[in-house]
Amino acid sequence: MIAAGKPKMVVVAAVMRKLLVLAYGVLKSQTPFNPAYRTA
């Protein structure tokens, strides 16, 4: 299930970055994670 023929490590790096940005935002705002939160 690799989208658009991207190499596996590119996909893994993108997911890791997304999780890191999410974790940083939760720590920075000091609010608990809300999985139902939508920005748009």
N, CA, C and O atoms as a GROMACS GRO file, in nm:
protein
  160
    1MET      N    1   0.083  -0.120   0.000
    1MET     CA    2   0.000   0.000   0.000
    1MET      C    3   0.086   0.125   0.000
    1MET      O    4   0.063   0.216   0.079
    2ILE      N    5   0.183   0.130  -0.086
    2ILE     CA    6   0.270   0.248  -0.098
    2ILE      C    7   0.210   0.338  -0.205
    2ILE      O    8   0.193   0.297  -0.320
    3ALA      N    9   0.177   0.461  -0.166
    3ALA     CA   10   0.108   0.553  -0.256
    3ALA      C   11   0.203   0.606  -0.363
    3ALA      O   12   0.317   0.639  -0.334
    4ALA      N   13   0.156   0.613  -0.484
    4ALA     CA   14   0.226   0.673  -0.598
    4ALA      C   15   0.365   0.616  -0.620
    4ALA      O   16   0.451   0.686  -0.673
    5GLY      N   17   0.389   0.491  -0.582
    5GLY     CA   18   0.517   0.428  -0.606
    5GLY      C   19   0.633   0.485  -0.526
    5GLY      O   20   0.749   0.470  -0.565
    6LYS      N   21   0.605   0.548  -0.415
    6LYS     CA   22   0.712   0.606  -0.333
    6LYS      C   23   0.789   0.496  -0.262
    6LYS      O   24   0.732   0.393  -0.224
    7PRO      N   25   0.919   0.517  -0.243
    7PRO     CA   26   0.997   0.418  -0.168
    7PRO      C   27   0.946   0.406  -0.024
    7PRO      O   28   0.894   0.501   0.033
    8LYS      N   29   0.963   0.288   0.033
    8LYS     CA   30   0.910   0.259   0.166
    8LYS      C   31   0.961   0.358   0.271
    8LYS      O   32   0.883   0.404   0.355
    9MET      N   33   1.090   0.391   0.267
    9MET     CA   34   1.146   0.479   0.370
    9MET      C   35   1.093   0.622   0.361
    9MET      O   36   1.086   0.692   0.462
   10VAL      N   37   1.054   0.666   0.241
   10VAL     CA   38   0.995   0.799   0.226
   10VAL      C   39   0.860   0.803   0.297
   10VAL      O   40   0.827   0.901   0.364
   11VAL      N   41   0.783   0.697   0.283
   11VAL     CA   42   0.652   0.689   0.348
   11VAL      C   43   0.671   0.683   0.500
   11VAL      O   44   0.600   0.751   0.574
   12VAL      N   45   0.766   0.602   0.546
   12VAL     CA   46   0.793   0.590   0.690
   12VAL      C   47   0.836   0.726   0.747
   12VAL      O   48   0.790   0.764   0.855
   13ALA      N   49   0.922   0.797   0.676
   13ALA     CA   50   0.969   0.928   0.724
   13ALA      C   51   0.854   1.028   0.731
   13ALA      O   52   0.848   1.109   0.823
   14ALA      N   53   0.762   1.023   0.635
   14ALA     CA   54   0.648   1.115   0.635
   14ALA      C   55   0.557   1.089   0.754
   14ALA      O   56   0.508   1.182   0.818
   15VAL      N   57   0.534   0.961   0.785
   15VAL     CA   58   0.450   0.926   0.900
   15VAL      C   59   0.518   0.967   1.030
   15VAL      O   60   0.453   1.018   1.121
   16MET      N   61   0.650   0.944   1.039
   16MET     CA   62   0.725   0.983   1.159
   16MET      C   63   0.718   1.134   1.181
   16MET      O   64   0.702   1.180   1.294
   17ARG      N   65   0.730   1.210   1.072
   17ARG     CA   66   0.725   1.356   1.084
   17ARG      C   67   0.587   1.402   1.131
   17ARG      O   68   0.576   1.492   1.214
   18LYS      N   69   0.484   1.340   1.077
   18LYS     CA   70   0.347   1.375   1.114
   18LYS      C   71   0.323   1.350   1.264
   18LYS      O   72   0.262   1.433   1.332
   19LEU      N   73   0.371   1.235   1.313
   19LEU     CA   74   0.356   1.204   1.455
   19LEU      C   75   0.437   1.298   1.542
   19LEU      O   76   0.393   1.339   1.650
   20LEU      N   77   0.557   1.333   1.496
   20LEU     CA   78   0.643   1.424   1.572
   20LEU      C   79   0.579   1.563   1.583
   20LEU      O   80   0.580   1.623   1.691
   21VAL      N   81   0.524   1.613   1.473
   21VAL     CA   82   0.458   1.744   1.474
   21VAL      C   83   0.337   1.741   1.567
   21VAL      O   84   0.312   1.837   1.640
   22LEU      N   85   0.261   1.633   1.564
   22LEU     CA   86   0.145   1.618   1.651
   22LEU      C   87   0.186   1.618   1.798
   22LEU      O   88   0.126   1.688   1.879
   23ALA      N   89   0.290   1.540   1.831
   23ALA     CA   90   0.337   1.532   1.969
   23ALA      C   91   0.390   1.667   2.016
   23ALA      O   92   0.364   1.708   2.130
   24TYR      N   93   0.463   1.738   1.930
   24TYR     CA   94   0.516   1.869   1.967
   24TYR      C   95   0.402   1.968   1.993
   24TYR      O   96   0.408   2.046   2.088
   25GLY      N   97   0.299   1.964   1.911
   25GLY     CA   98   0.185   2.054   1.930
   25GLY      C   99   0.113   2.028   2.061
   25GLY      O  100   0.072   2.122   2.128
   26VAL      N  101   0.098   1.902   2.098
   26VAL     CA  102   0.033   1.867   2.224
   26VAL      C  103   0.119   1.916   2.342
   26VAL      O  104   0.066   1.972   2.438
   27LEU      N  105   0.250   1.895   2.334
   27LEU     CA  106   0.338   1.940   2.442
   27LEU      C  107   0.343   2.093   2.451
   27LEU      O  108   0.342   2.149   2.560
   28LYS      N  109   0.349   2.159   2.336
   28LYS     CA  110   0.360   2.305   2.334
   28LYS      C  111   0.234   2.372   2.390
   28LYS      O  112   0.243   2.470   2.464
   29SER      N  113   0.116   2.319   2.354
   29SER     CA  114  -0.008   2.381   2.399
   29SER      C  115  -0.050   2.333   2.538
   29SER      O  116  -0.136   2.393   2.601
   30GLN      N  117   0.012   2.225   2.586
   30GLN     CA  118  -0.017   2.166   2.716
   30GLN      C  119  -0.166   2.134   2.733
   30GLN      O  120  -0.223   2.153   2.840
   31THR      N  121  -0.225   2.084   2.625
   31THR     CA  122  -0.363   2.037   2.630
   31THR      C  123  -0.363   1.888   2.596
   31THR      O  124  -0.280   1.844   2.516
   32PRO      N  125  -0.453   1.811   2.652
   32PRO     CA  126  -0.455   1.668   2.621
   32PRO      C  127  -0.494   1.646   2.475
   32PRO      O  128  -0.565   1.726   2.415
   33PHE      N  129  -0.445   1.535   2.420
   33PHE     CA  130  -0.475   1.500   2.282
   33PHE      C  131  -0.623   1.471   2.266
   33PHE      O  132  -0.681   1.397   2.346
   34ASN      N  133  -0.684   1.528   2.164
   34ASN     CA  134  -0.825   1.507   2.134
   34ASN      C  135  -0.836   1.449   1.994
   34ASN      O  136  -0.823   1.523   1.896
   35PRO      N  137  -0.860   1.318   1.980
   35PRO     CA  138  -0.867   1.259   1.846
   35PRO      C  139  -0.984   1.310   1.761
   35PRO      O  140  -0.982   1.294   1.639
   36ALA      N  141  -1.084   1.371   1.822
   36ALA     CA  142  -1.199   1.422   1.747
   36ALA      C  143  -1.177   1.565   1.699
   36ALA      O  144  -1.264   1.620   1.631
   37TYR      N  145  -1.063   1.627   1.732
   37TYR     CA  146  -1.035   1.765   1.693
   37TYR      C  147  -1.014   1.775   1.544
   37TYR      O  148  -0.937   1.698   1.486
   38ARG      N  149  -1.080   1.869   1.480
   38ARG     CA  150  -1.064   1.894   1.336
   38ARG      C  151  -1.030   2.042   1.315
   38ARG      O  152  -1.091   2.128   1.379
   39THR      N  153  -0.935   2.071   1.227
   39THR     CA  154  -0.897   2.210   1.202
   39THR      C  155  -0.980   2.273   1.091
   39THR      O  156  -0.997   2.395   1.088
   40ALA      N  157  -1.032   2.192   1.001
   40ALA     CA  158  -1.108   2.252   0.890
   40ALA      C  159  -1.245   2.189   0.878
   40ALA      O  160  -1.323   2.226   0.790
   0.00000   0.00000   0.00000
